[in-house]
């Protein structure tokens, strides 16, 4: 090999190593004014600004280095634009328009894109079924409504199966752990454990993998028979309200919002239960997470909610109890151990009557 060819070979090899030693993110984002662009990660539960750059005529570039794959997003200071992806030490190309977001670069991002396509396909399918469902409702075609419901449920099942296959195929990837973590707060204990168990040991040790494990541990602590976590919220009178200092034979936690019709309807039931069983040892504690304090107080007065009320404006208690939908109830004994969760209507009445009859 000649000296010049050897030097050329060494130069190419060196450039190749440098290219993999860090990341370079570049591309174009339509509709963004010239100014500052941020590269942010909130993987560890708090927003961490990793880098900043300028965007000019839609074009931009970030450079840097990460220790391992990490979920990030590119955003403007006002967060009107948010572009999520998985970053590795490689070249990343973005082309973002009004109706498209093409992101190429890195094995983990490619895997993540496959999961995203399933989500996009399901959303498009959902929109189609919603339109057809509305038409069938207007026509009062019950048979068509039943057919559409069955077809959509089958479509959802198929997408879930495809996602499961992807998780199995890429079990040890950061992307798989990230996908499971992204949906962790929307699942009950057993479905979440099933998804977590599809991950390989390497994926379980990633930051999102460890987050899922922590969510499972929290959900297990909320199982029937375990002691419910204490909390402190603001009462309707402005004082502090905590769970443990409340002394009663039974405690019923009710998670609700004043702008939810089902919650307002259920308040009638809770009023009846309270009037019937309060003197026999039942205490009700209703927790709302809404931001409008005046609307909350108005609903309390309108619905005759004479029992204890707490405002959880930051959703701290809602998240602690993994409340996925409202109204949601948790029934506790006098030692704050969980007796039952999410009992409604007749089932709730029967359980309270049964427990207080024994005492």
LINBELCOR-V92834 format. One record per residue. RES is the residue in three letters. NEAR is the number of other ideal C-beta (glycine too) atoms within 12 Angstrom. Layout:
RES:NEAR ; RES:NEAR
This chain:
UNK:9 ; UNK:8 ; UNK:9 ; UNK:10 ; UNK:11 ; UNK:12 ; UNK:13 ; UNK:14 ; UNK:15 ; UNK:15 ; UNK:14 ; UNK:14 ; UNK:14 ; UNK:14 ; UNK:13 ; UNK:14 ; UNK:13 ; UNK:17 ; UNK:19 ; UNK:18 ; UNK:18 ; UNK:22 ; UNK:35 ; UNK:28 ; UNK:42 ; UNK:25 ; UNK:30 ; UNK:25 ; UNK:35 ; UNK:21 ; UNK:16 ; UNK:31 ; UNK:18 ; UNK:16 ; UNK:21 ; UNK:22 ; UNK:39 ; UNK:31 ; UNK:38 ; UNK:30 ; UNK:31 ; UNK:25 ; UNK:31 ; UNK:16 ; UNK:14 ; UNK:9 ; UNK:17 ; UNK:19 ; UNK:21 ; UNK:30 ; UNK:27 ; UNK:21 ; UNK:27 ; UNK:19 ; UNK:33 ; UNK:16 ; UNK:14 ; UNK:22 ; UNK:22 ; UNK:35 ; UNK:25 ; UNK:36 ; UNK:24 ; UNK:25 ; UNK:21 ; UNK:30 ; UNK:16 ; UNK:26 ; UNK:37 ; UNK:35 ; UNK:35 ; UNK:38 ; UNK:31 ; UNK:38 ; UNK:32 ; UNK:26 ; UNK:18 ; UNK:13 ; UNK:15 ; UNK:14 ; UNK:29 ; UNK:23 ; UNK:37 ; UNK:27 ; UNK:40 ; UNK:45 ; UNK:43 ; UNK:33 ; UNK:27 ; UNK:28 ; UNK:26 ; UNK:37 ; UNK:24 ; UNK:37 ; UNK:22 ; UNK:30 ; UNK:17 ; UNK:11 ; UNK:10 ; UNK:14 ; UNK:26 ; UNK:21 ; UNK:30 ; UNK:21 ; UNK:31 ; UNK:32 ; UNK:23 ; UNK:37 ; UNK:36 ; UNK:25 ; UNK:30 ; UNK:36 ; UNK:26 ; UNK:26 ; UNK:33 ; UNK:26 ; UNK:18 ; UNK:27 ; UNK:23 ; UNK:18 ; UNK:20 ; UNK:23 ; UNK:17 ; UNK:16 ; UNK:23 ; UNK:21 ; UNK:15 ; UNK:18 ; UNK:26 ; UNK:17 ; UNK:16 ; UNK:22 ; UNK:24 ; UNK:16 ; UNK:16 ; UNK:22 ; UNK:16 ; UNK:12 ; UNK:14 ; UNK:10 ; UNK:16 ; UNK:13 ; UNK:12 ; UNK:20 ; UNK:21 ; UNK:14 ; UNK:17 ; UNK:27 ; UNK:20 ; UNK:16 ; UNK:21 ; UNK:25 ; UNK:17 ; UNK:16 ; UNK:23 ; UNK:22 ; UNK:15 ; UNK:18 ; UNK:25 ; UNK:22 ; UNK:15 ; UNK:21 ; UNK:30 ; UNK:25 ; UNK:18 ; UNK:30 ; UNK:33 ; UNK:20 ; UNK:19 ; UNK:31 ; UNK:27 ; UNK:24 ; UNK:36 ; UNK:38 ; UNK:39 ; UNK:40 ; UNK:43 ; UNK:39 ; UNK:37 ; UNK:42 ; UNK:34 ; UNK:28 ; UNK:26 ; UNK:33 ; UNK:24 ; UNK:17 ; UNK:23 ; UNK:25 ; UNK:25 ; UNK:14 ; UNK:22 ; UNK:31 ; UNK:22 ; UNK:20 ; UNK:36 ; UNK:35 ; UNK:22 ; UNK:28 ; UNK:39 ; UNK:22 ; UNK:14 ; UNK:18 ; UNK:36 ; UNK:28 ; UNK:18 ; UNK:33 ; UNK:28 ; UNK:39 ; UNK:36 ; UNK:25 ; UNK:31 ; UNK:38 ; UNK:28 ; UNK:21 ; UNK:32 ; UNK:32 ; UNK:20 ; UNK:23 ; UNK:32 ; UNK:20 ; UNK:21 ; UNK:31 ; UNK:23 ; UNK:22 ; UNK:17 ; UNK:22 ; UNK:20 ; UNK:35 ; UNK:25 ; UNK:22 ; UNK:30 ; UNK:22 ; UNK:32 ; UNK:26 ; UNK:25 ; UNK:27 ; UNK:13 ; UNK:13 ; UNK:15 ; UNK:16 ; UNK:29 ; UNK:23 ; UNK:33 ; UNK:20 ; UNK:17 ; UNK:29 ; UNK:16 ; UNK:31 ; UNK:25 ; UNK:40 ; UNK:39 ; UNK:47 ; UNK:48 ; UNK:46 ; UNK:38 ; UNK:41 ; UNK:32 ; UNK:32 ; UNK:18 ; UNK:23 ; UNK:14 ; UNK:21 ; UNK:33 ; UNK:28 ; UNK:17 ; UNK:32 ; UNK:33 ; UNK:19 ; UNK:30 ; UNK:41 ; UNK:24 ; UNK:21 ; UNK:36 ; UNK:32 ; UNK:18 ; UNK:18 ; UNK:31 ; UNK:24 ; UNK:12 ; UNK:20 ; UNK:25 ; UNK:36 ; UNK:34 ; UNK:39 ; UNK:43 ; UNK:45 ; UNK:46 ; UNK:45 ; UNK:32 ; UNK:30 ; UNK:16 ; UNK:16 ; UNK:21 ; UNK:14 ; UNK:19 ; UNK:34 ; UNK:22 ; UNK:18 ; UNK:28 ; UNK:31 ; UNK:16 ; UNK:15 ; UNK:28 ; UNK:17 ; UNK:34 ; UNK:20 ; UNK:32 ; UNK:35 ; UNK:35 ; UNK:37 ; UNK:39 ; UNK:35 ; UNK:19 ; UNK:16 ; UNK:23 ; UNK:20 ; UNK:33 ; UNK:30 ; UNK:24 ; UNK:28 ; UNK:34 ; UNK:32 ; UNK:32 ; UNK:23 ; UNK:18 ; UNK:32 ; UNK:33 ; UNK:34 ; UNK:38 ; UNK:41 ; UNK:39 ; UNK:38 ; UNK:30 ; UNK:23 ; UNK:19 ; UNK:28 ; UNK:22 ; UNK:30 ; UNK:32 ; UNK:29 ; UNK:31 ; UNK:29 ; UNK:31 ; UNK:26 ; UNK:20 ; UNK:12 ; UNK:17 ; UNK:34 ; UNK:25 ; UNK:17 ; UNK:30 ; UNK:39 ; UNK:21 ; UNK:18 ; UNK:27 ; UNK:27 ; UNK:14 ; UNK:14 ; UNK:16
